[in-house]
Amino acid sequence: MDTQPLERKFAIGARLATLLAVGASSVGALLMIFIGLEDTAHAVWIQITREPGALPPGDATAIHLISALDRFLMAIVLLYFAYGIYTLFIRPREDPETLGVPQWLHVEGIGQLKQTLAEVTVVVLFVLFLRVAVETFVAQGPEISWREMFKLLTLPISIVLLAAALKLAELHPKGASDKTSRHSASKHGPGEPGP
């Protein structure tokens, strides 16, 4: 029995599954951009109308803008993931230069994709902590209880531990591909092709 057609069908099915992941991530990114724009518009509306609410207009505006920043960062994470999966699994031989993609978006391997996603996740968590901290201090004022303070500190402690674990794991060391390409260029000369 020839197993090659079966393997080919499996490979095509796997590529279609990753295409679904790319599509879903792209739709999620567009949704997060829309929610971020909605938060920004709400912040502008609060500042223009100055309508009284539970919070002073300036504080409410700051919270909505921080929330919008959180949404935009999440959209960037989803877009980067979608593009990374696309270039690694669907069109691996596509030259990123022909797509007009900036250098920082080039994904050379799954390790680099995971490293970048982990780093951006730390930034997203930091922005989330900023939003929660502003909401807590605005809502409770300077008389915040020790219990609330302890609950508030769990997020930054988690962020520090996650960042330390990320540094220890170093899934894709920065500059590794640059060092390899520089070493190859110095070995063969600037105008000569590598092996």
Backbone as JSON, one array per atom type, in Angstrom:
{
  "sequence": "MDTQPLERKFAIGARLATLLAVGASSVGALLMIFIGLEDTAHAVWIQITREPGALPPGDATAIHLISALDRFLMAIVLLYFAYGIYTLFIRPREDPETLGVPQWLHVEGIGQLKQTLAEVTVVVLFVLFLRVAVETFVAQGPEISWREMFKLLTLPISIVLLAAALKLAELHPKGASDKTSRHSASKHGPGEPGP",
  "N": [[0.85, -1.19, 0.0], [0.55, 2.18, -0.89], [1.71, 4.86, 0.94], [2.11, 7.49, 0.44], [0.07, 9.23, -0.8], [-1.68, 9.42, 1.4], [-0.08, 10.67, 3.36], [0.33, 13.07, 2.04], [-2.28, 14.11, 1.97], [-2.66, 14.44, 4.7], [-0.7, 16.4, 5.24], [-1.68, 18.54, 3.72], [-4.12, 18.93, 5.03], [-3.16, 19.7, 7.56], [-1.94, 22.14, 6.91], [-4.2, 23.58, 6.14], [-5.49, 23.7, 8.6], [-3.71, 25.33, 10.04], [-4.08, 27.6, 8.55], [-6.65, 28.28, 9.31], [-6.08, 29.03, 11.94], [-4.53, 31.31, 11.45], [-6.44, 32.95, 10.2], [-8.38, 33.19, 12.27], [-6.85, 34.47, 14.26], [-6.29, 36.87, 12.97], [-8.87, 37.96, 12.68], [-9.48, 38.23, 15.4], [-7.55, 40.16, 16.06], [-8.45, 42.36, 14.58], [-10.87, 42.74, 15.88], [-9.95, 43.46, 18.47], [-8.68, 45.87, 17.82], [-10.91, 47.37, 17.04], [-12.32, 47.47, 19.5], [-10.43, 48.88, 21.0], [-10.46, 51.33, 19.62], [-13.05, 52.05, 20.19], [-12.87, 52.42, 22.99], [-11.1, 54.6, 22.99], [-12.65, 56.54, 21.65], [-14.68, 56.76, 23.53], [-13.26, 57.85, 25.66], [-12.59, 60.34, 24.56], [-15.18, 61.38, 24.26], [-15.99, 61.59, 26.96], [-14.23, 63.58, 27.84], [-15.02, 65.74, 26.24], [-17.78, 66.16, 26.81], [-17.8, 66.28, 29.57], [-19.5, 65.11, 31.4], [-20.96, 64.32, 34.56], [-19.93, 61.54, 36.52], [-19.24, 58.37, 38.06], [-16.55, 58.62, 38.44], [-14.12, 61.32, 38.35], [-13.93, 63.32, 35.33], [-11.3, 63.47, 34.16], [-9.89, 61.3, 35.34], [-11.5, 59.15, 34.52], [-11.12, 59.36, 31.76], [-8.36, 58.8, 31.55], [-8.33, 56.12, 32.41], [-9.84, 54.89, 30.4], [-8.19, 55.39, 28.18], [-5.85, 53.99, 28.86], [-6.94, 51.47, 28.87], [-7.57, 51.27, 26.15], [-4.99, 51.26, 25.08], [-4.11, 48.79, 26.06], [-5.81, 47.08, 24.61], [-4.94, 47.64, 21.96], [-2.29, 46.73, 22.07], [-2.77, 44.02, 22.48], [-3.95, 43.44, 20.04], [-1.74, 43.77, 18.35], [-0.16, 41.64, 19.23], [-1.75, 39.48, 18.39], [-1.76, 39.91, 15.61], [0.97, 39.63, 15.03], [1.32, 36.97, 15.74], [-0.39, 35.73, 13.87], [0.87, 36.46, 11.45], [3.38, 35.27, 11.85], [2.74, 32.5, 12.03], [1.73, 32.19, 9.47], [4.0, 32.71, 7.81], [5.72, 30.69, 8.69], [4.42, 28.21, 8.36], [2.54, 28.18, 6.21], [3.42, 29.7, 3.94], [6.37, 29.14, 3.72], [8.6, 29.59, 2.07], [8.37, 32.09, 1.09], [9.72, 35.26, 0.42], [10.26, 37.65, 2.85], [10.92, 40.27, 2.2], [9.74, 40.77, -0.27], [7.11, 40.98, 0.41], [7.02, 43.4, 1.62], [7.36, 43.72, 4.34], [8.29, 44.96, 7.55], [11.6, 44.71, 9.06], [11.56, 43.89, 11.77], [9.38, 42.22, 11.89], [10.03, 39.86, 10.68], [9.99, 36.4, 10.86], [11.91, 33.75, 11.81], [11.87, 31.25, 12.92], [10.11, 28.87, 15.03], [10.89, 29.15, 17.67], [11.75, 31.82, 17.86], [9.31, 33.08, 17.35], [7.81, 32.26, 19.61], [9.37, 33.41, 21.66], [9.17, 36.19, 21.12], [6.39, 36.55, 21.35], [6.08, 35.89, 24.06], [7.54, 37.96, 25.26], [6.03, 40.22, 24.48], [3.68, 39.6, 25.74], [4.39, 39.97, 28.42], [4.62, 42.75, 28.41], [1.96, 43.44, 27.81], [0.72, 42.45, 30.12], [1.88, 44.19, 31.97], [0.74, 46.64, 31.2], [-1.9, 46.02, 31.73], [-1.75, 45.76, 34.53], [-1.18, 48.43, 35.13], [-3.58, 49.65, 34.38], [-5.39, 48.4, 36.19], [-4.29, 49.26, 38.62], [-4.61, 52.06, 38.45], [-7.42, 52.21, 38.32], [-8.05, 51.11, 40.84], [-6.81, 52.89, 42.7], [-8.08, 55.27, 42.04], [-10.74, 54.65, 42.58], [-10.69, 53.97, 45.33], [-9.11, 55.82, 46.58], [-6.5, 57.4, 48.62], [-6.71, 55.93, 50.96], [-6.3, 53.08, 50.87], [-6.79, 49.67, 51.64], [-4.71, 47.24, 53.4], [-5.2, 44.67, 52.57], [-6.33, 45.02, 50.01], [-4.13, 46.23, 48.82], [-2.28, 44.13, 48.89], [-3.57, 42.32, 47.17], [-3.4, 43.81, 44.86], [-0.67, 43.86, 44.41], [-0.06, 41.3, 43.58], [-0.18, 40.96, 40.8], [2.03, 42.57, 39.64], [4.15, 41.16, 40.86], [3.83, 38.66, 39.71], [4.36, 39.36, 37.06], [7.07, 40.08, 37.2], [8.2, 37.6, 37.95], [7.48, 36.09, 35.7], [8.9, 37.46, 33.7], [11.52, 36.99, 34.61], [11.63, 34.19, 34.38], [11.35, 34.01, 31.63], [13.72, 35.23, 30.8], [15.56, 33.41, 31.81], [14.87, 31.11, 30.35], [15.27, 31.9, 27.67], [14.4, 31.43, 24.87], [14.9, 32.1, 22.18], [17.75, 33.43, 21.59], [18.61, 36.85, 21.43], [20.11, 38.37, 18.64], [21.4, 36.13, 17.75], [20.93, 35.14, 15.15], [21.89, 37.34, 13.8], [24.61, 37.31, 14.5], [25.39, 34.94, 13.26], [24.94, 35.54, 10.55], [26.73, 37.69, 10.26], [29.14, 36.42, 10.81], [29.24, 34.65, 8.68], [29.35, 36.48, 6.56], [31.82, 37.74, 7.06], [33.52, 35.63, 6.72], [33.26, 34.89, 4.07], [33.52, 37.21, 2.69], [32.2, 40.5, 1.75], [30.9, 40.62, -0.72], [30.65, 38.05, -1.59], [28.81, 35.01, -1.98], [27.38, 32.96, 0.61], [27.93, 29.54, 1.84]],
  "CA": [[0.0, 0.0, 0.0], [1.33, 3.42, -1.02], [1.3, 5.79, 1.99], [2.4, 8.88, 0.07], [-1.14, 10.06, -0.9], [-2.22, 9.65, 2.75], [0.77, 11.68, 3.97], [0.07, 14.33, 1.35], [-3.58, 14.6, 2.46], [-2.45, 14.9, 6.08], [0.05, 17.67, 5.18], [-2.61, 19.58, 3.23], [-5.06, 19.19, 6.13], [-2.46, 20.46, 8.6], [-1.78, 23.52, 6.42], [-5.52, 24.23, 6.22], [-5.76, 23.97, 10.02], [-2.95, 26.52, 10.43], [-4.72, 28.73, 7.88], [-7.75, 28.67, 10.19], [-5.49, 29.76, 13.08], [-4.15, 32.63, 10.95], [-7.68, 33.72, 10.01], [-8.99, 33.5, 13.56], [-6.01, 35.47, 14.94], [-6.48, 38.15, 12.27], [-10.19, 38.47, 13.07], [-9.33, 38.67, 16.79], [-6.79, 41.41, 16.07], [-9.36, 43.43, 14.12], [-11.83, 42.97, 16.96], [-9.29, 44.22, 19.53], [-8.49, 47.24, 17.32], [-12.21, 48.02, 17.11], [-12.61, 47.74, 20.91], [-9.52, 49.96, 21.4], [-10.99, 52.58, 19.05], [-14.25, 52.36, 20.96], [-12.41, 52.98, 24.26], [-10.54, 55.93, 22.71], [-13.78, 57.43, 21.36], [-15.38, 56.98, 24.79], [-12.43, 58.79, 26.43], [-12.78, 61.68, 23.95], [-16.54, 61.82, 24.59], [-16.01, 62.0, 28.37], [-13.53, 64.86, 27.96], [-15.79, 66.8, 25.58], [-19.05, 66.44, 27.48], [-17.55, 66.5, 31.01], [-20.68, 64.69, 32.16], [-20.58, 63.74, 35.85], [-20.05, 60.09, 36.63], [-18.68, 57.81, 39.3], [-15.18, 59.12, 38.52], [-13.91, 62.6, 37.69], [-13.7, 63.12, 33.9], [-9.89, 63.22, 33.84], [-9.55, 59.94, 35.74], [-12.22, 58.23, 33.64], [-10.46, 59.43, 30.47], [-7.09, 58.08, 31.66], [-8.61, 54.68, 32.49], [-10.26, 54.43, 29.07], [-7.05, 55.41, 27.27], [-4.99, 52.86, 29.22], [-7.66, 50.29, 28.39], [-7.39, 51.24, 24.69], [-3.61, 50.83, 24.85], [-4.11, 47.36, 26.33], [-6.47, 46.43, 23.46], [-4.09, 47.76, 20.77], [-1.16, 45.81, 22.25], [-3.27, 42.66, 22.24], [-4.12, 43.32, 18.58], [-0.41, 43.59, 17.77], [0.24, 40.27, 19.55], [-2.5, 38.57, 17.51], [-1.28, 40.1, 14.23], [2.3, 39.04, 14.93], [1.13, 35.52, 15.76], [-0.96, 35.33, 12.58], [1.9, 36.57, 10.42], [4.41, 34.27, 12.12], [2.23, 31.19, 11.63], [1.61, 32.21, 8.01], [5.31, 32.58, 7.17], [6.39, 29.45, 9.08], [3.73, 26.97, 7.97], [1.76, 28.24, 4.98], [4.3, 30.16, 2.86], [7.7, 29.22, 4.32], [9.63, 30.01, 1.12], [8.09, 33.47, 0.68], [10.71, 36.22, 0.88], [9.56, 38.75, 3.54], [11.2, 41.54, 1.54], [8.78, 40.96, -1.36], [5.83, 41.36, 1.02], [7.12, 44.75, 2.17], [7.21, 43.6, 5.79], [9.46, 45.49, 8.24], [12.58, 43.73, 9.54], [11.22, 43.34, 13.08], [8.31, 41.24, 11.75], [10.52, 38.62, 10.07], [10.01, 35.27, 11.78], [12.79, 32.74, 11.24], [11.63, 29.94, 13.52], [9.07, 28.83, 16.06], [11.48, 29.65, 18.91], [11.7, 33.28, 17.8], [7.9, 33.46, 17.49], [7.43, 32.09, 21.02], [10.09, 34.4, 22.47], [8.57, 37.52, 20.92], [5.05, 36.53, 21.95], [6.23, 35.91, 25.52], [7.97, 39.31, 25.64], [4.91, 41.15, 24.33], [2.72, 39.25, 26.79], [4.84, 40.65, 29.64], [4.25, 44.17, 28.26], [0.5, 43.51, 27.94], [0.4, 42.29, 31.55], [2.26, 45.42, 32.66], [-0.29, 47.65, 30.92], [-3.08, 45.59, 32.48], [-1.51, 46.15, 35.92], [-1.31, 49.88, 35.2], [-5.01, 49.96, 34.35], [-6.0, 47.96, 37.45], [-3.79, 50.13, 39.68], [-5.28, 53.37, 38.34], [-8.82, 52.03, 38.72], [-8.12, 50.87, 42.28], [-6.47, 54.09, 43.45], [-9.11, 56.29, 41.8], [-11.98, 54.24, 43.25], [-10.57, 53.89, 46.79], [-8.36, 56.95, 47.13], [-5.26, 57.04, 49.33], [-6.97, 55.05, 52.11], [-6.43, 51.7, 50.39], [-6.51, 48.72, 52.72], [-3.57, 46.35, 53.18], [-5.67, 43.51, 51.81], [-6.42, 45.45, 48.61], [-2.77, 46.46, 48.36], [-1.68, 42.82, 48.64], [-4.18, 41.8, 45.95], [-2.9, 44.61, 43.75], [0.74, 43.53, 44.18], [0.13, 39.96, 43.02], [0.05, 41.06, 39.36], [3.41, 42.91, 39.3], [5.05, 40.07, 41.27], [3.71, 37.64, 38.66], [5.04, 39.87, 35.87], [8.52, 39.97, 37.44], [8.55, 36.18, 37.89], [7.37, 35.68, 34.3], [10.04, 38.04, 32.97], [12.73, 36.27, 35.02], [11.58, 32.87, 33.76], [11.59, 34.23, 30.21], [15.15, 35.5, 30.64], [16.28, 32.15, 32.06], [14.6, 30.17, 29.27], [15.91, 32.45, 26.47], [14.02, 30.53, 23.79], [15.57, 32.51, 20.94], [18.63, 34.52, 22.01], [18.68, 37.98, 20.52], [21.38, 38.57, 17.96], [22.0, 34.87, 17.32], [20.91, 35.09, 13.69], [22.76, 38.42, 13.33], [25.99, 36.85, 14.63], [25.62, 33.93, 12.24], [25.04, 36.19, 9.24], [27.97, 38.48, 10.25], [30.25, 35.48, 10.72], [29.24, 34.14, 7.3], [29.79, 37.57, 5.69], [33.25, 37.98, 7.25], [34.22, 34.46, 6.26], [33.21, 34.8, 2.6], [33.66, 38.53, 2.07], [30.9, 41.14, 1.66], [30.2, 40.41, -1.98], [30.61, 36.64, -1.95], [27.7, 34.28, -1.35], [27.72, 31.96, 1.61], [27.89, 28.16, 1.35]],
  "C": [[0.89, 1.25, 0.0], [0.82, 4.43, 0.02], [1.5, 7.25, 1.61], [1.14, 9.74, -0.11], [-1.75, 10.38, 0.47], [-1.41, 10.74, 3.47], [0.53, 13.06, 3.35], [-1.24, 14.95, 1.83], [-3.44, 15.15, 3.88], [-1.72, 16.25, 6.09], [-0.85, 18.81, 4.72], [-3.62, 19.94, 4.31], [-4.43, 20.01, 7.24], [-2.27, 21.91, 8.18], [-3.1, 24.27, 6.47], [-5.86, 24.58, 7.67], [-4.98, 25.2, 10.48], [-3.51, 27.76, 9.75], [-5.92, 29.22, 8.69], [-7.23, 29.46, 11.39], [-5.09, 31.17, 12.66], [-5.39, 33.51, 10.78], [-8.31, 34.13, 11.32], [-8.19, 34.56, 14.32], [-6.18, 36.85, 14.29], [-7.82, 38.78, 12.62], [-10.15, 38.97, 14.51], [-8.59, 39.99, 16.89], [-7.67, 42.58, 15.62], [-10.39, 43.77, 15.18], [-11.2, 43.79, 18.09], [-9.01, 45.66, 19.09], [-9.8, 48.01, 17.42], [-12.56, 48.39, 18.56], [-11.71, 48.87, 21.43], [-9.98, 51.31, 20.87], [-12.24, 53.02, 19.79], [-13.88, 52.99, 22.31], [-11.85, 54.39, 24.08], [-11.66, 56.94, 22.45], [-14.55, 57.75, 22.65], [-14.59, 57.98, 25.67], [-12.58, 60.21, 25.89], [-14.15, 62.23, 24.31], [-16.63, 62.3, 26.04], [-15.35, 63.36, 28.53], [-14.33, 66.01, 27.34], [-17.03, 67.17, 26.37], [-18.88, 66.79, 28.95], [-18.75, 66.11, 31.86], [-20.26, 64.03, 33.46], [-20.82, 62.23, 35.87], [-19.49, 59.63, 37.96], [-17.27, 58.33, 39.52], [-15.09, 60.51, 37.92], [-13.56, 62.38, 36.23], [-12.25, 62.81, 33.53], [-9.46, 61.81, 34.18], [-10.22, 58.91, 34.84], [-11.57, 58.19, 32.26], [-9.16, 58.63, 30.49], [-7.32, 56.57, 31.68], [-9.01, 54.14, 31.12], [-9.09, 54.42, 28.08], [-6.06, 54.28, 27.57], [-5.62, 51.56, 28.74], [-7.5, 50.15, 26.87], [-5.98, 50.78, 24.34], [-3.48, 49.32, 25.04], [-4.7, 46.59, 25.14], [-5.58, 46.48, 22.21], [-2.87, 46.83, 20.87], [-1.59, 44.37, 22.01], [-3.48, 42.42, 20.75], [-2.78, 43.08, 17.89], [0.09, 42.16, 18.02], [-0.45, 39.29, 18.59], [-2.05, 38.68, 16.06], [0.09, 39.46, 14.04], [2.2, 37.52, 14.91], [0.61, 35.03, 14.41], [0.09, 35.38, 11.48], [2.99, 35.52, 10.61], [3.97, 32.87, 11.7], [2.14, 31.1, 10.11], [2.98, 31.98, 7.35], [6.01, 31.27, 7.53], [5.74, 28.21, 8.47], [3.04, 27.02, 6.62], [2.62, 28.65, 3.78], [5.73, 30.27, 3.37], [8.78, 29.71, 3.37], [9.43, 31.44, 0.63], [9.13, 34.41, 1.27], [9.98, 37.38, 1.56], [9.78, 40.11, 2.88], [10.18, 41.82, 0.44], [7.4, 41.36, -0.82], [5.84, 42.78, 1.57], [6.95, 44.78, 3.68], [8.44, 44.18, 6.47], [10.33, 44.39, 8.83], [12.17, 43.1, 10.86], [10.11, 42.3, 13.02], [8.79, 39.92, 11.16], [10.61, 37.53, 11.13], [10.82, 34.16, 11.13], [12.57, 31.35, 11.82], [10.59, 30.03, 14.62], [9.59, 29.34, 17.39], [11.44, 31.17, 18.97], [10.27, 33.78, 17.99], [7.46, 33.36, 18.94], [8.09, 33.13, 21.91], [9.45, 35.78, 22.36], [7.19, 37.6, 21.53], [5.12, 36.6, 23.47], [6.63, 37.31, 26.0], [6.82, 40.3, 25.55], [3.84, 40.86, 25.37], [3.09, 39.9, 28.12], [4.45, 42.13, 29.58], [2.75, 44.34, 28.42], [0.08, 43.38, 29.39], [0.77, 43.54, 32.35], [1.23, 46.52, 32.44], [-1.58, 47.31, 31.65], [-2.94, 45.97, 33.95], [-1.68, 47.66, 36.09], [-2.78, 50.29, 35.23], [-5.68, 49.6, 35.67], [-5.57, 48.86, 38.6], [-4.48, 51.49, 39.65], [-6.73, 53.25, 38.78], [-8.96, 51.87, 40.23], [-7.86, 52.14, 43.07], [-7.5, 55.2, 43.24], [-10.38, 55.94, 42.57], [-11.87, 54.32, 44.77], [-9.81, 55.05, 47.41], [-7.13, 56.48, 47.88], [-5.47, 56.09, 50.5], [-7.18, 53.61, 51.66], [-6.02, 50.74, 51.51], [-5.3, 47.84, 52.36], [-3.98, 45.14, 52.36], [-5.77, 43.85, 50.33], [-5.03, 45.67, 48.02], [-2.07, 45.14, 48.03], [-2.24, 42.21, 47.36], [-3.64, 42.52, 44.72], [-1.46, 44.24, 43.41], [0.96, 42.15, 43.58], [0.42, 40.01, 41.52], [1.48, 41.49, 39.02], [4.42, 41.85, 39.73], [5.02, 38.97, 40.22], [4.44, 38.08, 37.4], [6.55, 39.74, 36.02], [8.96, 38.51, 37.36], [8.49, 35.65, 36.46], [8.53, 36.2, 33.48], [11.34, 37.33, 33.33], [12.77, 34.88, 34.39], [11.86, 32.96, 32.26], [13.07, 34.47, 29.93], [15.96, 34.22, 30.84], [16.09, 31.16, 30.9], [15.29, 30.59, 27.98], [15.69, 31.53, 25.28], [14.76, 30.83, 22.49], [16.48, 33.68, 21.28], [18.71, 35.62, 20.96], [20.08, 38.07, 19.92], [22.03, 37.28, 17.49], [22.03, 34.77, 15.81], [21.79, 36.18, 13.11], [24.22, 37.99, 13.38], [26.33, 35.84, 13.55], [25.8, 34.57, 10.88], [26.31, 37.03, 9.16], [29.18, 37.58, 10.11], [30.38, 34.95, 9.3], [29.76, 35.2, 6.34], [31.28, 37.81, 5.82], [34.08, 36.82, 6.71], [34.34, 34.44, 4.73], [33.42, 36.14, 1.92], [32.29, 39.14, 1.84], [30.17, 40.84, 0.36], [30.05, 38.96, -2.36], [29.44, 35.96, -1.26], [28.23, 33.28, -0.34], [27.65, 30.58, 1.05], [26.49, 27.69, 1.08]]
}
